[in-house]
Amino acid sequence: MKRVIVVGNGMVGYKFCEKLVTKPQREEYKVIVFGEEPSPAYDRVHLSEYFSGKSAEELLLAPKNWYSDNNIELRTSEMISGIDPENKKVTTYKNEDFEYDYLVLATGSSAFIPPIEGSHIPGVFVYRTTEDLDAIRTFASKLKPEGKNKAAVLGGGLLGLEAANAAKELGMKTSVVEFAPRLMPKQLDEPASKMLQSKIEDLGIHILTNKATIEITGKNAIEKMEFSDGTHLETNMLIISAGIRPRDEVAGNSGIEVGKRGGIKVNNKMQTSAKDVYAIGEAALYNDGIYGLVAPGYNMAEVAVEQITGGTKTMADHIDMSTKLKLIGTDVASFGDPFIENEEVTAINYENKQKGIYKRINVTKDGKKLLGGILIGDASDYNNLFQIYINGMKLPEHPEDLILGFREEGESAMGSVLDLPNTAQICSCESVSKGQICNSISSGECSSMEDIVKLTKASTGCGGCKPMITDLLNESLKSMGKEIKTNLCEHFEFSRQELYDLIKINKVRNFDEALNLFGKGHGCELCKPLLASIFASLNMETANQQVTIQDSNDRFLANIQRNGTYSVVPRVPGGEITPDKLMVIGHVAKKYDLYTKITGGQRIDLFGAELHQLPHIWRELIEGGFESGHAYGKSLRTVKSCVGSSWCRYGMHESVGFAIKIEERYKGLRSPHKLKGGVSGCIRECAEARGKDFGLIAVEGGWNLYVCGNGGATPRHGILLAEQLDDETCIKYLDRFLMYYIRTAAPLTRTAPWLDKLDGGIEYLKKVVIEDSLGIAEELEQDMQDLVNKYECEWKQAIEDPEMMKRFKHFVNSHDSDDNMAFVPMREQKMPKPWVK
């Protein structure tokens, strides 16, 4: 039996083992793995989630018993101190020798600490392992009682920004110090970096660029960072994240060739200069490059396994460093060459500072080839753009459509996922191609996402390819003429649309009855809120009727905030409010010490209410003439308006009055997702009506009606449904549109993606709504009118019913408030005290 020794039990070392155990020749090899850390391999990609409550066990790529079950000897907390390539053996720090037939060096990298005087002072950390994170958390907890809360991060790259967010989550006032003139200089151009910096600064993290740190000072602990420009930064803790250094010292000391700037030299077979010794991952120097992403490391692991077991697979000459990630809640992606600029290239940019979105694509001058790009704030199109780039696919007639979205009458500029070549790599982390996925579906091996994951391991790495795999599965099944089942969950073998029809036809009135007739088991957190939404959409049933099947927000008729308090949002139709009502809100906010904010939807949010206070607050608001604004529900939120012809010299119609009429009509309307509307009095569009699920713009001759727009992370402009409508016709078309959406949309699907997946798109929707092609227009109108007639304010219901009031308590057996809720000052108001984990 041949002995394979793996030095390093990080993500890439583990992947080598995982690939090897799947080989038919597996029984021919005895595998021993040495890892310096005390735990088995864990997911470093999601290391920051350790601060967010994820345990060390949850981060593990596989538990210890996985190794023994696969006949792998795992030796944790053991470091290899020497290699003897001549005699093919390694020596541990305990002076134990182990012989090998094949040696795989997966030693990874260590954090690079710049040669700055004072970097050894207590309070200076690196951000690399779970032990590092434990040390940071412990040190921060000791600072708090001393009134010290300043943290700094040296390095504005990916890991540095993650470290900054971690420090902020620990309640530290955090600054990022970057030597370069911008954040993430290797991945982002200047506009993209500025957009990212703006979003990060909005979170309260201070950014300093163009700062060269020359000294770290302090007596018994860090106190200051001194910069070359004569300025300094006071801080109580410093996290260094200034890059990585390959762990090549053992290899280099053993005579194995390493690069001048570090890294164990390998060829395209991952072979080092020593016979039967391989290097993979961040320790390997391939084509004069060190690759810190998961996908190249996993590819290297697979190549090493292939070579050792007699295969022929080699590494590609060019390693693609395209990547997509969510950084401090912000989408960040780059692919291809994001910076290329010359006479043969055109850079197409889209920037929306209001929504914090920046997109850039680089295309050839003739508009035929995509060369690279950058996405900030909205990376939903990354997978499609990457496939177009990596496969050299033909671009649409107007390349700008790739980042601006489809045109009003057209299809998606990206085309169908089935248009990709079979060689297209859908999952980079696991090297799974479109052909592999499609073949598994056509052969009958796979008929669900779960089947594909189990067979191919696709999407088990970073997970960014999951939406594309889902589309590929659905499109493949559809092309084969198979029904695509979109079951709610294991308890109901029906889609939302099917259940909607079943409940309506059979006049089912509650969840238990639906479960007995159409389901099995006891239900779950997926199907219960969804059926609650269906009952509400059919009967205008409020969340008070079946409390136990509501999600937490609907159960308490308020959005829960991050410290366990709740928000109170009364309805302000069309944004119009009298001085008397303003004073009522002011009185309530002051009495209950609530944080107040005017929202983008033209109403006032009140934050910080404790659960037991909610009924008292709402009683006063209702007495003052308010009612629930349904900010917590998947329902109509607001209908935004400009001042229209009443006041504005450009106004063509009375937009405020019409907005109020529409909001009053659809208030409380429950739907698959939240709904927002807008009414603009002229084409200057001050109410941003085209960024709503439905929007009206005043023109000569009436209203233009737009549908299926939305803001958020994936903004869409609404599409013109009908022109020059009078008030009555406009509401009639809105009734039909909204009811058709409510009937047919999948759970938690906004109107924009619903329209994307609607066969025939906007033209089909026009036929249904305007031409009544399905013959259901009158029924849709009547259904809507029935809902309008049944509307009740659910907060008014709650405060008038003693039984309903019982649920608004922190504790089942006491009326006491929750003492764990704490606030800190913010400007002239307050905010929740940051969590310390």
MORA-V182381 format. One record per pair of residues at least 4 apart in sequence whose C-alpha atoms are under 6 Angstrom apart, sorted by the first residue. I is the first residue (numbers start at 1). J is the second residue. Records with the same first field share a line. If there is no record, write none. Layout:
I=J ; J
This chain:
1=28 ; 29
2=29 ; 101
3=29 ; 30 ; 31 ; 100 ; 101
4=30 ; 31 ; 100 ; 101 ; 102 ; 103
5=31 ; 32 ; 33 ; 103
6=33 ; 104
7=34 ; 105 ; 106
8=13 ; 34 ; 35 ; 106 ; 107
9=13 ; 14 ; 35 ; 41
10=41
11=41
12=281 ; 297 ; 298
13=106
16=301
20=305
21=26
31=72
32=72 ; 73
33=74 ; 75
34=75 ; 78
35=76 ; 77 ; 78
36=76 ; 77 ; 78 ; 79
37=77
38=76 ; 77
41=60 ; 61
42=59 ; 60 ; 61
43=59
49=54
50=54
65=69
67=72
68=72
79=92 ; 93
80=91 ; 92 ; 93
81=91 ; 92 ; 93
82=90 ; 91 ; 250
83=90 ; 254
84=88 ; 89
88=99 ; 100
89=98 ; 99 ; 100
90=97 ; 98
91=95 ; 96 ; 97
92=96
102=276 ; 277
103=277
104=277 ; 278 ; 279
105=278 ; 279
106=280
107=247 ; 283
108=247 ; 282 ; 283
109=245 ; 246 ; 247 ; 282
110=244 ; 245
111=244
112=242 ; 243 ; 244 ; 245
116=214 ; 215
117=215
118=216 ; 217
121=221
122=221
123=221 ; 222 ; 237
124=238 ; 239
125=239
126=239 ; 240
127=132
143=148
144=148
149=172 ; 173
150=172 ; 173 ; 235 ; 236
151=172 ; 173 ; 174 ; 235 ; 236 ; 237 ; 238
152=174 ; 175 ; 176 ; 238
153=176 ; 238 ; 239 ; 240
154=177 ; 240 ; 241
155=160 ; 177 ; 178 ; 241 ; 242
156=160 ; 161 ; 178 ; 183 ; 184
157=184
160=241
167=172
168=172 ; 174
170=836
171=834
174=205
175=205 ; 206 ; 207
176=207 ; 208
177=208
178=209 ; 211
179=209 ; 210 ; 211 ; 212
180=210
181=209 ; 210
182=209
183=193
184=188
188=192 ; 193
193=197
197=201
201=205 ; 206
212=227 ; 228
213=226 ; 227
214=226 ; 227
215=226
216=224 ; 225
217=222 ; 223 ; 224
218=222 ; 223
222=236
223=234 ; 235 ; 236
224=233 ; 234 ; 235
225=232 ; 233
226=232
227=231 ; 232
246=263 ; 282 ; 283
247=283
248=252 ; 263 ; 264
249=253
251=256
252=256 ; 258
256=273
257=265 ; 273
258=263 ; 264 ; 265
259=263
263=283 ; 284 ; 285
264=284 ; 285
265=272 ; 285
266=270 ; 271 ; 272 ; 286
267=271
268=314 ; 315
269=314
270=278 ; 279 ; 304
271=278
272=277 ; 278
279=284
280=284 ; 300
281=297
282=290 ; 291 ; 292
285=289 ; 290
295=428 ; 429
303=313 ; 314
306=311
307=311
322=334 ; 335
323=333 ; 334
324=332 ; 333
325=332
326=330 ; 331 ; 332
330=377
331=376 ; 377 ; 378 ; 379
332=375 ; 376
333=374 ; 375
334=373 ; 374
335=372 ; 373
336=371 ; 372
337=372
338=372 ; 373 ; 374
344=364 ; 365
345=363 ; 364 ; 365
346=362 ; 363 ; 365
347=361 ; 362
348=360 ; 361
349=359 ; 360
350=358 ; 359
351=357 ; 358
352=356 ; 357
356=377
357=376 ; 377
358=375 ; 376
359=374 ; 375
360=373 ; 374
361=372 ; 373
362=371 ; 372 ; 373
363=367 ; 369 ; 370 ; 371
364=369
368=394 ; 395
370=389
375=379
378=713 ; 714
382=386
386=390
387=391
388=392 ; 393
401=405 ; 406 ; 413
402=413
406=411 ; 412 ; 413
408=719
422=434 ; 435
423=433
424=433 ; 434
425=432 ; 433
426=432 ; 433 ; 434
427=431 ; 432 ; 458 ; 465
429=461
430=458
435=439
439=443
440=445 ; 446
441=445 ; 446 ; 447
446=451 ; 452
452=456
453=457 ; 458
459=463 ; 465 ; 466
471=475
472=476
477=482
478=482
486=495
487=493 ; 494 ; 495
488=492 ; 495
491=519 ; 520 ; 523
492=519
494=498
497=744
499=503
501=505
502=506
503=507 ; 508
514=518
515=519
524=528
528=549
529=549 ; 550 ; 551
535=539
536=540 ; 541 ; 670
537=670
540=787
542=794
547=555
550=554 ; 555
551=555
553=557 ; 558 ; 559 ; 632
558=566 ; 567 ; 632
559=566 ; 567 ; 632
560=565 ; 566
561=565 ; 566
563=832
565=608 ; 609 ; 610
566=608 ; 609
567=606 ; 607
568=606
569=605 ; 629
570=627 ; 628 ; 629
571=627 ; 628 ; 629
572=603
573=660 ; 663
574=639 ; 640 ; 641 ; 656 ; 659 ; 660
575=602 ; 603
583=587
589=593 ; 594
594=606 ; 607 ; 608
595=606 ; 607
596=605 ; 606
597=604 ; 605
598=603 ; 604
599=603
601=638 ; 640
611=808
612=808 ; 809
615=619
618=622
621=626
622=626 ; 627
631=637
634=670 ; 671 ; 673 ; 674
635=669 ; 670 ; 671 ; 674 ; 675
636=667 ; 669 ; 674 ; 675 ; 676
637=675 ; 676
638=676
639=659 ; 663 ; 677 ; 678
640=678 ; 687
641=656 ; 678 ; 679 ; 680 ; 687
642=680 ; 686 ; 687
643=647 ; 656
644=648 ; 651 ; 654 ; 655 ; 681
645=651 ; 652 ; 653 ; 654
651=681 ; 682
652=681 ; 682
653=681 ; 698
655=659 ; 679 ; 680 ; 681
659=679
660=664
663=667
671=742
672=747 ; 748
673=748 ; 749 ; 750
675=693
676=692 ; 693
677=692 ; 693 ; 694 ; 695
678=687 ; 689 ; 695
679=689 ; 695 ; 696 ; 697
680=685 ; 687 ; 697
681=698
682=697 ; 698
689=695
690=695 ; 709 ; 717 ; 718
691=709 ; 710 ; 711 ; 717 ; 718
692=709 ; 710
693=707 ; 708 ; 709 ; 710
694=706 ; 707
695=705 ; 706
696=703 ; 704 ; 705
697=703 ; 704
698=703
699=703
701=724
702=724 ; 725 ; 726
703=724 ; 725
704=722 ; 723 ; 724
705=720 ; 721 ; 722
706=718 ; 719 ; 720 ; 721
707=718 ; 719
708=718 ; 751 ; 752
709=716 ; 717 ; 718 ; 752
710=715 ; 716
711=715
725=729 ; 730
734=738
735=781
736=769 ; 780 ; 781
739=780
741=745
755=761
760=764
766=770
767=771 ; 773
768=772 ; 773
772=777
798=804
822=833
823=831 ; 832 ; 833
824=830 ; 831 ; 833
825=829 ; 830
826=830 ; 831
